[in-house]
Amino acid sequence: MTWGLGGAALVLVFLLFGTGLMLKFVYEPFPDRAYDSIVYLNNHVPFGLLTRNIHWLSANGLIMVALLHLLRVYYTGAFHAPRQVNWLIGLLILAAVVLSNFSGYLLPWDQVAYWAITISTSMLDYIPIAGAAIKEWMLGGTEPGPGTLVNFYAFHTAILPTILLIALPYHFWKIRKARGLVIPRSEEEQPGVNGALVDTMPHLIIREAAMTILVLATVLLIAMFFNAPLTEQANPGLSPNPTKAPWYFMGIQEMLMHFHPVFAILVIPLTLLLGLCCIPYLRYETDSSGVWFVSGKGRVLALWAFIIAIATTIAAVVGGEMMASSQAIGPPDAINTGLVPFMALVGVCTGFYILLKKVFKANNNEAIQALFTLLMTAFVVLTCIGIWFRGTGMQLMWAG
Ligand code: HEM
């Protein structure tokens, strides 16, 4: 039912804390020494490379596993009362996990890290009024330098781990307060009354132990054969082409190519984030907690939303690119590349919702779920395009 994803995420958190503490003994957070300390770790410290590989793999794996866990929670309706607050805590944890990864990205001080942080933080310039100040505060200056490394190191090794150390036990305590996990049931059964509860010991413990061993074995195996990336030392005077943000921000970087920056960086991400926070508090017709995809119809509609999102996002990106190269769109400004496409997006979502309700007679739960699927899939497709299908000059190209 849970696919052990929360447990797997927890194992990765433990691995990260363990290996992170070991890395602290060697790493030096100063621009002239950081890179060399990583090279030294890789080449001269016993098990140094393996430790770094495990840390890198667990960090990236955690984002993916946490996202899959979010999807599991969503599609089993485990955000309904009494688990609403725990959904919000989960989002806070996810934000801390992503920011931990982001702040760790810079620490090796190699070319890819330096320029990924430069491009990501330069996106903040587009946020009106506060953007430049936030960027300067984060960077400890106007561009990445010694102050940035000290700031990122403090966030990475003190502030964010502390947030996780407080939020994670709270997350687990809230599960207990909700009298355990949501109980799987069919559409016809009433919530909370079907089936007998299973004992934690041995059922849950055996499953969690199996998951722990599986995660540890997988991470160790990959870490033995796959090295965490390290390019040449950062050169602030020479940017690689293309310069890409870390993979989990590529969806936003891709949006930047289609929308006015204020909308790509601020309006759309904030709207989506707010939407995610509101999910447990929307008005639903039924309590579908414990039923995968709300119902049979919900499953079919979600599948269609998934297919439609893939097709339309790809078509929009390719179509937009062709229009841009044939100069069909005038000079970018907040109206024609900002407000107009944003309102078109809102229109498509509203139209889709009405279609589901009126034509397919979906209930609220099913329609909201299909909309969630549509937006999530579109964001994932944008992320994939940004990672694999953008080459030199961020031109579209076939995989690479
Ligand atoms: C590092 C990240 C996270 C860790 C380690 C974690 C851990 C866990 C664990 C161990 C469970 C119980 C078992 C399971 O579902 O596998 C759980 C349940 C839950 N998690 Fe998370 N979680 C994380 C992130 C999130 C996120 C991002 C969300 C959603 C926004 C979330 C929302 C929930 C909810 C609502 C439950 C209760 C589910 C139920 O009753 O079935 N968690 N989490």
Residues whose N, C-alpha, C, O or C-beta is under 5 A from the ligand:
A	BS01	HEM	T2 G4 L5 G6 G7 A9 L10 A66 L70 V73 A78 F79 R83 N86 W87 G90 L91 I93 L94 G180 L181 V182
